[in-house]
């Protein structure tokens, strides 16, 4: 089971807005310790590295490691 709830849901929207100009798609790796993302832009100039620790969420549960892909249209 996977559940992640932020105190301020607008934070997730701000994160996606910040990376959508660099990435066409993002694959978030979820584990018991939190959510991470590491990806290069299409021209291999910029590296996006994001780490959201489980302690930063109001509710966080990840019973097994999983990857969650999101298409980011511009």
N, CA, C and O atoms as a Tripos MOL2 file, in Angstrom:
@<TRIPOS>MOLECULE
protein
  296   295    74     0     0
PROTEIN
NO_CHARGES

@<TRIPOS>ATOM
      1 N           0.8350   -1.1670    0.0000 N.3       1 UNK1
      2 CA          0.0000    0.0000    0.0000 C.3       1 UNK1
      3 C           0.8860    1.2380    0.0000 C.2       1 UNK1
      4 O           1.9310    1.2650    0.6510 O.2       1 UNK1
      5 N           0.4640    2.2600   -0.7330 N.am      2 UNK2
      6 CA          1.1740    3.5430   -0.7600 C.3       2 UNK2
      7 C           0.2040    4.6540   -0.4270 C.2       2 UNK2
      8 O          -0.8700    4.7570   -1.0200 O.2       2 UNK2
      9 N           0.5940    5.4940    0.5370 N.am      3 UNK3
     10 CA         -0.2030    6.6590    0.9030 C.3       3 UNK3
     11 C           0.7520    7.7700    1.3200 C.2       3 UNK3
     12 O           1.6390    7.5610    2.1470 O.2       3 UNK3
     13 N           0.5630    8.9530    0.7390 N.am      4 UNK4
     14 CA          1.3770   10.1120    1.0990 C.3       4 UNK4
     15 C           0.4680   11.3330    1.1200 C.2       4 UNK4
     16 O          -0.1830   11.6490    0.1240 O.2       4 UNK4
     17 N           0.4270   12.0050    2.2380 N.am      5 UNK5
     18 CA         -0.4320   13.1790    2.3800 C.3       5 UNK5
     19 C           0.4050   14.3320    2.9290 C.2       5 UNK5
     20 O           1.0170   14.2290    3.9920 O.2       5 UNK5
     21 N           0.4150   15.4290    2.1790 N.am      6 UNK6
     22 CA          1.1230   16.6260    2.6130 C.3       6 UNK6
     23 C           0.1840   17.5180    3.4210 C.2       6 UNK6
     24 O          -1.0210   17.5350    3.1740 O.2       6 UNK6
     25 N           0.7270   18.2510    4.3750 N.am      7 UNK7
     26 CA         -0.0680   19.2040    5.1460 C.3       7 UNK7
     27 C          -0.6140   20.2710    4.2010 C.2       7 UNK7
     28 O          -1.7840   20.6460    4.2840 O.2       7 UNK7
     29 N           0.2430   20.7560    3.3040 N.am      8 UNK8
     30 CA         -0.1720   21.7260    2.2940 C.3       8 UNK8
     31 C          -0.1040   21.0500    0.9340 C.2       8 UNK8
     32 O           0.9860   20.8560    0.3940 O.2       8 UNK8
     33 N          -1.2450   20.6920    0.3770 N.am      9 UNK9
     34 CA         -1.2950   20.0260   -0.9220 C.3       9 UNK9
     35 C          -0.7500   20.8870   -2.0390 C.2       9 UNK9
     36 O          -0.3310   20.3670   -3.0730 O.2       9 UNK9
     37 N          -0.7470   22.1990   -1.8480 N.am     10 UNK10
     38 CA         -0.2330   23.1030   -2.8740 C.3      10 UNK10
     39 C           1.2740   22.9110   -3.0720 C.2      10 UNK10
     40 O           1.8080   23.2980   -4.1120 O.2      10 UNK10
     41 N           1.9560   22.3310   -2.1080 N.am     11 UNK11
     42 CA          3.3910   22.0770   -2.2310 C.3      11 UNK11
     43 C           3.6730   21.1360   -3.4000 C.2      11 UNK11
     44 O           4.6210   21.3570   -4.1540 O.2      11 UNK11
     45 N           2.8640   20.0920   -3.5580 N.am     12 UNK12
     46 CA          3.0320   19.1410   -4.6570 C.3      12 UNK12
     47 C           2.8460   19.8460   -6.0060 C.2      12 UNK12
     48 O           3.5870   19.5910   -6.9550 O.2      12 UNK12
     49 N           1.8580   20.7280   -6.0800 N.am     13 UNK13
     50 CA          1.6140   21.4850   -7.3070 C.3      13 UNK13
     51 C           2.8100   22.3750   -7.6300 C.2      13 UNK13
     52 O           3.2000   22.4810   -8.7930 O.2      13 UNK13
     53 N           3.3950   23.0090   -6.6290 N.am     14 UNK14
     54 CA          4.5580   23.8680   -6.8460 C.3      14 UNK14
     55 C           5.7640   23.0630   -7.3270 C.2      14 UNK14
     56 O           6.5280   23.5350   -8.1690 O.2      14 UNK14
     57 N           5.9350   21.8680   -6.8060 N.am     15 UNK15
     58 CA          7.0360   21.0040   -7.2400 C.3      15 UNK15
     59 C           6.8650   20.6440   -8.7130 C.2      15 UNK15
     60 O           7.8110   20.7510   -9.4930 O.2      15 UNK15
     61 N           5.6610   20.2170   -9.0960 N.am     16 UNK16
     62 CA          5.4110   19.8510  -10.4870 C.3      16 UNK16
     63 C           5.5590   21.0480  -11.4180 C.2      16 UNK16
     64 O           6.0850   20.9070  -12.5220 O.2      16 UNK16
     65 N           5.1070   22.2130  -10.9940 N.am     17 UNK17
     66 CA          5.2600   23.4340  -11.8050 C.3      17 UNK17
     67 C           6.7360   23.7620  -12.0140 C.2      17 UNK17
     68 O           7.1200   24.2250  -13.0890 O.2      17 UNK17
     69 N           7.5630   23.5290  -11.0030 N.am     18 UNK18
     70 CA          8.9800   23.8610  -11.0890 C.3      18 UNK18
     71 C           9.7370   22.9450  -12.0460 C.2      18 UNK18
     72 O          10.6790   23.3860  -12.7030 O.2      18 UNK18
     73 N           9.3410   21.6820  -12.1330 N.am     19 UNK19
     74 CA         10.0960   20.7420  -12.9640 C.3      19 UNK19
     75 C           9.5040   20.5350  -14.3480 C.2      19 UNK19
     76 O          10.1710   19.9630  -15.2100 O.2      19 UNK19
     77 N           8.2820   20.9770  -14.5920 N.am     20 UNK20
     78 CA          7.6340   20.6730  -15.8700 C.3      20 UNK20
     79 C           8.3100   21.3420  -17.0580 C.2      20 UNK20
     80 O           8.2050   20.8410  -18.1770 O.2      20 UNK20
     81 N           8.9970   22.4540  -16.8480 N.am     21 UNK21
     82 CA          9.6970   23.1170  -17.9400 C.3      21 UNK21
     83 C          10.9950   22.4030  -18.3070 C.2      21 UNK21
     84 O          11.5330   22.6170  -19.3930 O.2      21 UNK21
     85 N          11.4970   21.5670  -17.4220 N.am     22 UNK22
     86 CA         12.7380   20.8410  -17.6790 C.3      22 UNK22
     87 C          12.5040   19.4090  -18.1410 C.2      22 UNK22
     88 O          13.2560   18.8930  -18.9680 O.2      22 UNK22
     89 N          11.4700   18.7660  -17.6140 N.am     23 UNK23
     90 CA         11.2570   17.3400  -17.8850 C.3      23 UNK23
     91 C           9.9540   17.1000  -18.6330 C.2      23 UNK23
     92 O           8.9560   17.7810  -18.3970 O.2      23 UNK23
     93 N           9.9720   16.1260  -19.5350 N.am     24 UNK24
     94 CA          8.7520   15.6970  -20.2200 C.3      24 UNK24
     95 C           7.9970   14.6750  -19.3840 C.2      24 UNK24
     96 O           6.7680   14.6170  -19.4040 O.2      24 UNK24
     97 N           8.7470   13.8810  -18.6580 N.am     25 UNK25
     98 CA          8.1320   12.9170  -17.7370 C.3      25 UNK25
     99 C           9.0540   12.7310  -16.5430 C.2      25 UNK25
    100 O          10.2740   12.8560  -16.6470 O.2      25 UNK25
    101 N           8.4480   12.4340  -15.4240 N.am     26 UNK26
    102 CA          9.2040   12.2470  -14.1880 C.3      26 UNK26
    103 C           8.8280   10.9010  -13.5860 C.2      26 UNK26
    104 O           7.6530   10.5380  -13.5280 O.2      26 UNK26
    105 N           9.8360   10.1720  -13.1440 N.am     27 UNK27
    106 CA          9.6000    8.8910  -12.4920 C.3      27 UNK27
    107 C          10.0490    9.0250  -11.0400 C.2      27 UNK27
    108 O          11.2420    9.0880  -10.7440 O.2      27 UNK27
    109 N           9.0720    9.0670  -10.1520 N.am     28 UNK28
    110 CA          9.3230    9.2110   -8.7250 C.3      28 UNK28
    111 C           9.5120    7.8250   -8.1210 C.2      28 UNK28
    112 O           8.6900    6.9340   -8.3340 O.2      28 UNK28
    113 N          10.5930    7.6450   -7.3680 N.am     29 UNK29
    114 CA         10.8570    6.3910   -6.6760 C.3      29 UNK29
    115 C          10.3800    6.5310   -5.2320 C.2      29 UNK29
    116 O          10.8220    7.4140   -4.4980 O.2      29 UNK29
    117 N           9.4840    5.6550   -4.8490 N.am     30 UNK30
    118 CA          8.8830    5.7020   -3.5180 C.3      30 UNK30
    119 C           9.3850    4.5210   -2.6950 C.2      30 UNK30
    120 O           9.4000    3.3840   -3.1650 O.2      30 UNK30
    121 N           9.7910    4.8030   -1.4730 N.am     31 UNK31
    122 CA         10.2490    3.7520   -0.5540 C.3      31 UNK31
    123 C           9.7790    4.1100    0.8460 C.2      31 UNK31
    124 O           9.1080    5.1230    1.0400 O.2      31 UNK31
    125 N          10.1220    3.2990    1.8000 N.am     32 UNK32
    126 CA          9.6850    3.5480    3.1720 C.3      32 UNK32
    127 C          10.3150    4.8110    3.7570 C.2      32 UNK32
    128 O           9.8100    5.3550    4.7390 O.2      32 UNK32
    129 N          11.4130    5.2800    3.1620 N.am     33 UNK33
    130 CA         12.0920    6.4750    3.6750 C.3      33 UNK33
    131 C          11.6040    7.7680    3.0380 C.2      33 UNK33
    132 O          11.8820    8.8490    3.5580 O.2      33 UNK33
    133 N          10.8780    7.6830    1.9160 N.am     34 UNK34
    134 CA         10.3540    8.8780    1.2630 C.3      34 UNK34
    135 C          10.2820    8.7480   -0.2480 C.2      34 UNK34
    136 O          10.3210    7.6430   -0.7910 O.2      34 UNK34
    137 N          10.1760    9.8870   -0.9220 N.am     35 UNK35
    138 CA         10.0220    9.9470   -2.3730 C.3      35 UNK35
    139 C          11.2330   10.6760   -2.9570 C.2      35 UNK35
    140 O          11.6090   11.7470   -2.4820 O.2      35 UNK35
    141 N          11.8370   10.0890   -3.9860 N.am     36 UNK36
    142 CA         12.9830   10.7160   -4.6510 C.3      36 UNK36
    143 C          12.7550   10.7750   -6.1520 C.2      36 UNK36
    144 O          12.0030    9.9810   -6.7180 O.2      36 UNK36
    145 N          13.4110   11.7200   -6.7710 N.am     37 UNK37
    146 CA         13.3900   11.8730   -8.2260 C.3      37 UNK37
    147 C          14.7640   12.3420   -8.6440 C.2      37 UNK37
    148 O          15.3210   13.2660   -8.0510 O.2      37 UNK37
    149 N          15.3140   11.7060   -9.6670 N.am     38 UNK38
    150 CA         16.5570   12.1700  -10.2610 C.3      38 UNK38
    151 C          16.4340   11.9510  -11.7580 C.2      38 UNK38
    152 O          16.2810   10.8200  -12.2200 O.2      38 UNK38
    153 N          16.5030   13.0530  -12.5220 N.am     39 UNK39
    154 CA         16.3030   12.9680  -13.9690 C.3      39 UNK39
    155 C          17.0310   14.1020  -14.6680 C.2      39 UNK39
    156 O          17.2130   15.1810  -14.1040 O.2      39 UNK39
    157 N          17.4440   13.8470  -15.9020 N.am     40 UNK40
    158 CA         18.0880   14.8580  -16.7370 C.3      40 UNK40
    159 C          17.0570   15.4290  -17.7010 C.2      40 UNK40
    160 O          16.1070   14.7480  -18.0870 O.2      40 UNK40
    161 N          17.2560   16.6830  -18.0850 N.am     41 UNK41
    162 CA         16.3920   17.2570  -19.1100 C.3      41 UNK41
    163 C          16.7450   16.6310  -20.4600 C.2      41 UNK41
    164 O          17.7370   15.9090  -20.5640 O.2      41 UNK41
    165 N          15.9480   16.9010  -21.4880 N.am     42 UNK42
    166 CA         16.1210   16.2370  -22.7860 C.3      42 UNK42
    167 C          17.4460   16.5820  -23.4560 C.2      42 UNK42
    168 O          17.9510   15.7800  -24.2420 O.2      42 UNK42
    169 N          18.0210   17.7390  -23.1770 N.am     43 UNK43
    170 CA         19.2990   18.1150  -23.7820 C.3      43 UNK43
    171 C          20.4970   17.7170  -22.9090 C.2      43 UNK43
    172 O          21.6410   18.0050  -23.2620 O.2      43 UNK43
    173 N          20.2440   17.0710  -21.7940 N.am     44 UNK44
    174 CA         21.2780   16.5940  -20.8560 C.3      44 UNK44
    175 C          22.1400   17.7290  -20.3340 C.2      44 UNK44
    176 O          23.3560   17.5850  -20.2030 O.2      44 UNK44
    177 N          21.5150   18.8480  -20.0380 N.am     45 UNK45
    178 CA         22.2120   19.9980  -19.4710 C.3      45 UNK45
    179 C          21.8790   20.1470  -17.9890 C.2      45 UNK45
    180 O          22.7570   20.4430  -17.1780 O.2      45 UNK45
    181 N          20.6230   19.9450  -17.6430 N.am     46 UNK46
    182 CA         20.1690   20.1530  -16.2620 C.3      46 UNK46
    183 C          19.8100   18.8310  -15.5970 C.2      46 UNK46
    184 O          19.2180   17.9430  -16.2110 O.2      46 UNK46
    185 N          20.1790   18.7250  -14.3380 N.am     47 UNK47
    186 CA         19.8240   17.5690  -13.5260 C.3      47 UNK47
    187 C          18.8000   18.0070  -12.4900 C.2      47 UNK47
    188 O          19.0140   18.9710  -11.7550 O.2      47 UNK47
    189 N          17.6980   17.2960  -12.4410 N.am     48 UNK48
    190 CA         16.6810   17.5390  -11.4190 C.3      48 UNK48
    191 C          16.8570   16.4570  -10.3530 C.2      48 UNK48
    192 O          16.8010   15.2640  -10.6530 O.2      48 UNK48
    193 N          17.0650   16.8790   -9.1250 N.am     49 UNK49
    194 CA         17.2140   15.9500   -8.0200 C.3      49 UNK49
    195 C          16.3030   16.4100   -6.8890 C.2      49 UNK49
    196 O          16.4290   17.5290   -6.3930 O.2      49 UNK49
    197 N          15.3940   15.5450   -6.4920 N.am     50 UNK50
    198 CA         14.3970   15.8800   -5.4780 C.3      50 UNK50
    199 C          14.3530   14.7640   -4.4450 C.2      50 UNK50
    200 O          14.3610   13.5820   -4.7910 O.2      50 UNK50
    201 N          14.3080   15.1450   -3.1880 N.am     51 UNK51
    202 CA         14.1760   14.1690   -2.1050 C.3      51 UNK51
    203 C          13.1660   14.6970   -1.1020 C.2      51 UNK51
    204 O          13.3550   15.7610   -0.5130 O.2      51 UNK51
    205 N          12.1000   13.9480   -0.9140 N.am     52 UNK52
    206 CA         11.0710   14.2970    0.0660 C.3      52 UNK52
    207 C          11.0410   13.1720    1.1050 C.2      52 UNK52
    208 O          10.5710   12.0700    0.8230 O.2      52 UNK52
    209 N          11.5420   13.4580    2.2940 N.am     53 UNK53
    210 CA         11.6180   12.4380    3.3320 C.3      53 UNK53
    211 C          10.2370   12.1720    3.9320 C.2      53 UNK53
    212 O           9.3790   13.0530    3.9700 O.2      53 UNK53
    213 N          10.0490   10.9670    4.3880 N.am     54 UNK54
    214 CA          8.7530   10.5580    4.9360 C.3      54 UNK54
    215 C           8.3230   11.4250    6.1140 C.2      54 UNK54
    216 O           7.1270   11.5960    6.3500 O.2      54 UNK54
    217 N           9.2820   11.9730    6.8560 N.am     55 UNK55
    218 CA          8.9590   12.8110    8.0100 C.3      55 UNK55
    219 C           8.2940   14.1260    7.6030 C.2      55 UNK55
    220 O           7.6480   14.7670    8.4310 O.2      55 UNK55
    221 N           8.4400   14.5310    6.3560 N.am     56 UNK56
    222 CA          7.8610   15.7770    5.8750 C.3      56 UNK56
    223 C           6.3960   15.6880    5.4960 C.2      56 UNK56
    224 O           5.7800   16.6980    5.1540 O.2      56 UNK56
    225 N           5.8320   14.4930    5.5540 N.am     57 UNK57
    226 CA          4.4360   14.2760    5.1980 C.3      57 UNK57
    227 C           3.5750   14.1790    6.4490 C.2      57 UNK57
    228 O           4.0390   13.7500    7.5050 O.2      57 UNK57
    229 N           2.3320   14.5790    6.3200 N.am     58 UNK58
    230 CA          1.3770   14.4130    7.4190 C.3      58 UNK58
    231 C           1.1340   12.9280    7.6550 C.2      58 UNK58
    232 O           1.1550   12.4530    8.7910 O.2      58 UNK58
    233 N           0.9040   12.2070    6.5670 N.am     59 UNK59
    234 CA          0.7460   10.7530    6.5910 C.3      59 UNK59
    235 C           1.6190   10.1750    5.4970 C.2      59 UNK59
    236 O           1.5740   10.6490    4.3610 O.2      59 UNK59
    237 N           2.4120    9.1630    5.8120 N.am     60 UNK60
    238 CA          3.2380    8.5150    4.7910 C.3      60 UNK60
    239 C           3.3140    7.0240    5.0850 C.2      60 UNK60
    240 O           3.6250    6.6040    6.1990 O.2      60 UNK60
    241 N           3.0200    6.2330    4.0510 N.am     61 UNK61
    242 CA          3.1120    4.7870    4.1690 C.3      61 UNK61
    243 C           3.4830    4.2070    2.8100 C.2      61 UNK61
    244 O           2.8210    4.4860    1.8100 O.2      61 UNK61
    245 N           4.5280    3.4120    2.7720 N.am     62 UNK62
    246 CA          4.9450    2.7420    1.5480 C.3      62 UNK62
    247 C           5.4350    1.3480    1.9480 C.2      62 UNK62
    248 O           6.5470    1.1900    2.4510 O.2      62 UNK62
    249 N           4.6030    0.3610    1.7200 N.am     63 UNK63
    250 CA          4.9020   -1.0020    2.1580 C.3      63 UNK63
    251 C           5.9710   -1.6880    1.3130 C.2      63 UNK63
    252 O           6.6750   -2.5710    1.8030 O.2      63 UNK63
    253 N           6.0970   -1.2890    0.0450 N.am     64 UNK64
    254 CA          7.1350   -1.8520   -0.8240 C.3      64 UNK64
    255 C           7.5970   -0.7730   -1.7960 C.2      64 UNK64
    256 O           6.8400    0.1430   -2.1180 O.2      64 UNK64
    257 N           8.8280   -0.8790   -2.2580 N.am     65 UNK65
    258 CA          9.3700    0.1010   -3.1890 C.3      65 UNK65
    259 C           8.5680    0.0930   -4.4880 C.2      65 UNK65
    260 O           8.1950   -0.9670   -4.9910 O.2      65 UNK65
    261 N           8.3090    1.2820   -5.0230 N.am     66 UNK66
    262 CA          7.5910    1.3840   -6.2870 C.3      66 UNK66
    263 C           8.0270    2.6410   -7.0230 C.2      66 UNK66
    264 O           8.5510    3.5780   -6.4210 O.2      66 UNK66
    265 N           7.8020    2.6490   -8.3380 N.am     67 UNK67
    266 CA          8.0890    3.7950   -9.1710 C.3      67 UNK67
    267 C           6.7910    4.3200   -9.7240 C.2      67 UNK67
    268 O           5.9260    3.5610  -10.1610 O.2      67 UNK67
    269 N           6.6650    5.6470   -9.6990 N.am     68 UNK68
    270 CA          5.4350    6.2910  -10.1480 C.3      68 UNK68
    271 C           5.8000    7.2980  -11.2340 C.2      68 UNK68
    272 O           6.4780    8.2860  -10.9540 O.2      68 UNK68
    273 N           5.3650    7.0630  -12.4580 N.am     69 UNK69
    274 CA          5.6670    7.9430  -13.5680 C.3      69 UNK69
    275 C           4.5550    8.9460  -13.8110 C.2      69 UNK69
    276 O           3.3700    8.6240  -13.7220 O.2      69 UNK69
    277 N           4.9660   10.1740  -14.1210 N.am     70 UNK70
    278 CA          4.0120   11.2400  -14.4080 C.3      70 UNK70
    279 C           4.4470   11.9520  -15.6760 C.2      70 UNK70
    280 O           5.5900   12.3980  -15.7800 O.2      70 UNK70
    281 N           3.5370   12.0620  -16.6470 N.am     71 UNK71
    282 CA          3.7900   12.8140  -17.8650 C.3      71 UNK71
    283 C           3.5430   14.2910  -17.5640 C.2      71 UNK71
    284 O           2.5140   14.6590  -16.9970 O.2      71 UNK71
    285 N           4.4970   15.1250  -17.9510 N.am     72 UNK72
    286 CA          4.4220   16.5520  -17.6420 C.3      72 UNK72
    287 C           4.3060   17.3630  -18.9390 C.2      72 UNK72
    288 O           5.3220   17.7540  -19.5130 O.2      72 UNK72
    289 N           3.0850   17.6160  -19.3990 N.am     73 UNK73
    290 CA          2.9530   18.4150  -20.6160 C.3      73 UNK73
    291 C           3.3400   19.8700  -20.3500 C.2      73 UNK73
    292 O           3.1290   20.3940  -19.2570 O.2      73 UNK73
    293 N           3.9070   20.5070  -21.3720 N.am     74 UNK74
    294 CA          4.3730   21.9060  -21.2110 C.3      74 UNK74
    295 C           3.3030   22.8740  -21.5160 C.2      74 UNK74
    296 O           3.5210   24.0820  -21.4320 O.2      74 UNK74
@<TRIPOS>BOND
     1     1     2 1
     2     2     3 1
     3     3     4 2
     4     3     5 am
     5     5     6 1
     6     6     7 1
     7     7     8 2
     8     7     9 am
     9     9    10 1
    10    10    11 1
    11    11    12 2
    12    11    13 am
    13    13    14 1
    14    14    15 1
    15    15    16 2
    16    15    17 am
    17    17    18 1
    18    18    19 1
    19    19    20 2
    20    19    21 am
    21    21    22 1
    22    22    23 1
    23    23    24 2
    24    23    25 am
    25    25    26 1
    26    26    27 1
    27    27    28 2
    28    27    29 am
    29    29    30 1
    30    30    31 1
    31    31    32 2
    32    31    33 am
    33    33    34 1
    34    34    35 1
    35    35    36 2
    36    35    37 am
    37    37    38 1
    38    38    39 1
    39    39    40 2
    40    39    41 am
    41    41    42 1
    42    42    43 1
    43    43    44 2
    44    43    45 am
    45    45    46 1
    46    46    47 1
    47    47    48 2
    48    47    49 am
    49    49    50 1
    50    50    51 1
    51    51    52 2
    52    51    53 am
    53    53    54 1
    54    54    55 1
    55    55    56 2
    56    55    57 am
    57    57    58 1
    58    58    59 1
    59    59    60 2
    60    59    61 am
    61    61    62 1
    62    62    63 1
    63    63    64 2
    64    63    65 am
    65    65    66 1
    66    66    67 1
    67    67    68 2
    68    67    69 am
    69    69    70 1
    70    70    71 1
    71    71    72 2
    72    71    73 am
    73    73    74 1
    74    74    75 1
    75    75    76 2
    76    75    77 am
    77    77    78 1
    78    78    79 1
    79    79    80 2
    80    79    81 am
    81    81    82 1
    82    82    83 1
    83    83    84 2
    84    83    85 am
    85    85    86 1
    86    86    87 1
    87    87    88 2
    88    87    89 am
    89    89    90 1
    90    90    91 1
    91    91    92 2
    92    91    93 am
    93    93    94 1
    94    94    95 1
    95    95    96 2
    96    95    97 am
    97    97    98 1
    98    98    99 1
    99    99   100 2
   100    99   101 am
   101   101   102 1
   102   102   103 1
   103   103   104 2
   104   103   105 am
   105   105   106 1
   106   106   107 1
   107   107   108 2
   108   107   109 am
   109   109   110 1
   110   110   111 1
   111   111   112 2
   112   111   113 am
   113   113   114 1
   114   114   115 1
   115   115   116 2
   116   115   117 am
   117   117   118 1
   118   118   119 1
   119   119   120 2
   120   119   121 am
   121   121   122 1
   122   122   123 1
   123   123   124 2
   124   123   125 am
   125   125   126 1
   126   126   127 1
   127   127   128 2
   128   127   129 am
   129   129   130 1
   130   130   131 1
   131   131   132 2
   132   131   133 am
   133   133   134 1
   134   134   135 1
   135   135   136 2
   136   135   137 am
   137   137   138 1
   138   138   139 1
   139   139   140 2
   140   139   141 am
   141   141   142 1
   142   142   143 1
   143   143   144 2
   144   143   145 am
   145   145   146 1
   146   146   147 1
   147   147   148 2
   148   147   149 am
   149   149   150 1
   150   150   151 1
   151   151   152 2
   152   151   153 am
   153   153   154 1
   154   154   155 1
   155   155   156 2
   156   155   157 am
   157   157   158 1
   158   158   159 1
   159   159   160 2
   160   159   161 am
   161   161   162 1
   162   162   163 1
   163   163   164 2
   164   163   165 am
   165   165   166 1
   166   166   167 1
   167   167   168 2
   168   167   169 am
   169   169   170 1
   170   170   171 1
   171   171   172 2
   172   171   173 am
   173   173   174 1
   174   174   175 1
   175   175   176 2
   176   175   177 am
   177   177   178 1
   178   178   179 1
   179   179   180 2
   180   179   181 am
   181   181   182 1
   182   182   183 1
   183   183   184 2
   184   183   185 am
   185   185   186 1
   186   186   187 1
   187   187   188 2
   188   187   189 am
   189   189   190 1
   190   190   191 1
   191   191   192 2
   192   191   193 am
   193   193   194 1
   194   194   195 1
   195   195   196 2
   196   195   197 am
   197   197   198 1
   198   198   199 1
   199   199   200 2
   200   199   201 am
   201   201   202 1
   202   202   203 1
   203   203   204 2
   204   203   205 am
   205   205   206 1
   206   206   207 1
   207   207   208 2
   208   207   209 am
   209   209   210 1
   210   210   211 1
   211   211   212 2
   212   211   213 am
   213   213   214 1
   214   214   215 1
   215   215   216 2
   216   215   217 am
   217   217   218 1
   218   218   219 1
   219   219   220 2
   220   219   221 am
   221   221   222 1
   222   222   223 1
   223   223   224 2
   224   223   225 am
   225   225   226 1
   226   226   227 1
   227   227   228 2
   228   227   229 am
   229   229   230 1
   230   230   231 1
   231   231   232 2
   232   231   233 am
   233   233   234 1
   234   234   235 1
   235   235   236 2
   236   235   237 am
   237   237   238 1
   238   238   239 1
   239   239   240 2
   240   239   241 am
   241   241   242 1
   242   242   243 1
   243   243   244 2
   244   243   245 am
   245   245   246 1
   246   246   247 1
   247   247   248 2
   248   247   249 am
   249   249   250 1
   250   250   251 1
   251   251   252 2
   252   251   253 am
   253   253   254 1
   254   254   255 1
   255   255   256 2
   256   255   257 am
   257   257   258 1
   258   258   259 1
   259   259   260 2
   260   259   261 am
   261   261   262 1
   262   262   263 1
   263   263   264 2
   264   263   265 am
   265   265   266 1
   266   266   267 1
   267   267   268 2
   268   267   269 am
   269   269   270 1
   270   270   271 1
   271   271   272 2
   272   271   273 am
   273   273   274 1
   274   274   275 1
   275   275   276 2
   276   275   277 am
   277   277   278 1
   278   278   279 1
   279   279   280 2
   280   279   281 am
   281   281   282 1
   282   282   283 1
   283   283   284 2
   284   283   285 am
   285   285   286 1
   286   286   287 1
   287   287   288 2
   288   287   289 am
   289   289   290 1
   290   290   291 1
   291   291   292 2
   292   291   293 am
   293   293   294 1
   294   294   295 1
   295   295   296 2
@<TRIPOS>SUBSTRUCTURE
     1 UNK1         2 RESIDUE 1 A UNK
     2 UNK2         6 RESIDUE 1 A UNK
     3 UNK3        10 RESIDUE 1 A UNK
     4 UNK4        14 RESIDUE 1 A UNK
     5 UNK5        18 RESIDUE 1 A UNK
     6 UNK6        22 RESIDUE 1 A UNK
     7 UNK7        26 RESIDUE 1 A UNK
     8 UNK8        30 RESIDUE 1 A UNK
     9 UNK9        34 RESIDUE 1 A UNK
    10 UNK10       38 RESIDUE 1 A UNK
    11 UNK11       42 RESIDUE 1 A UNK
    12 UNK12       46 RESIDUE 1 A UNK
    13 UNK13       50 RESIDUE 1 A UNK
    14 UNK14       54 RESIDUE 1 A UNK
    15 UNK15       58 RESIDUE 1 A UNK
    16 UNK16       62 RESIDUE 1 A UNK
    17 UNK17       66 RESIDUE 1 A UNK
    18 UNK18       70 RESIDUE 1 A UNK
    19 UNK19       74 RESIDUE 1 A UNK
    20 UNK20       78 RESIDUE 1 A UNK
    21 UNK21       82 RESIDUE 1 A UNK
    22 UNK22       86 RESIDUE 1 A UNK
    23 UNK23       90 RESIDUE 1 A UNK
    24 UNK24       94 RESIDUE 1 A UNK
    25 UNK25       98 RESIDUE 1 A UNK
    26 UNK26      102 RESIDUE 1 A UNK
    27 UNK27      106 RESIDUE 1 A UNK
    28 UNK28      110 RESIDUE 1 A UNK
    29 UNK29      114 RESIDUE 1 A UNK
    30 UNK30      118 RESIDUE 1 A UNK
    31 UNK31      122 RESIDUE 1 A UNK
    32 UNK32      126 RESIDUE 1 A UNK
    33 UNK33      130 RESIDUE 1 A UNK
    34 UNK34      134 RESIDUE 1 A UNK
    35 UNK35      138 RESIDUE 1 A UNK
    36 UNK36      142 RESIDUE 1 A UNK
    37 UNK37      146 RESIDUE 1 A UNK
    38 UNK38      150 RESIDUE 1 A UNK
    39 UNK39      154 RESIDUE 1 A UNK
    40 UNK40      158 RESIDUE 1 A UNK
    41 UNK41      162 RESIDUE 1 A UNK
    42 UNK42      166 RESIDUE 1 A UNK
    43 UNK43      170 RESIDUE 1 A UNK
    44 UNK44      174 RESIDUE 1 A UNK
    45 UNK45      178 RESIDUE 1 A UNK
    46 UNK46      182 RESIDUE 1 A UNK
    47 UNK47      186 RESIDUE 1 A UNK
    48 UNK48      190 RESIDUE 1 A UNK
    49 UNK49      194 RESIDUE 1 A UNK
    50 UNK50      198 RESIDUE 1 A UNK
    51 UNK51      202 RESIDUE 1 A UNK
    52 UNK52      206 RESIDUE 1 A UNK
    53 UNK53      210 RESIDUE 1 A UNK
    54 UNK54      214 RESIDUE 1 A UNK
    55 UNK55      218 RESIDUE 1 A UNK
    56 UNK56      222 RESIDUE 1 A UNK
    57 UNK57      226 RESIDUE 1 A UNK
    58 UNK58      230 RESIDUE 1 A UNK
    59 UNK59      234 RESIDUE 1 A UNK
    60 UNK60      238 RESIDUE 1 A UNK
    61 UNK61      242 RESIDUE 1 A UNK
    62 UNK62      246 RESIDUE 1 A UNK
    63 UNK63      250 RESIDUE 1 A UNK
    64 UNK64      254 RESIDUE 1 A UNK
    65 UNK65      258 RESIDUE 1 A UNK
    66 UNK66      262 RESIDUE 1 A UNK
    67 UNK67      266 RESIDUE 1 A UNK
    68 UNK68      270 RESIDUE 1 A UNK
    69 UNK69      274 RESIDUE 1 A UNK
    70 UNK70      278 RESIDUE 1 A UNK
    71 UNK71      282 RESIDUE 1 A UNK
    72 UNK72      286 RESIDUE 1 A UNK
    73 UNK73      290 RESIDUE 1 A UNK
    74 UNK74      294 RESIDUE 1 A UNK
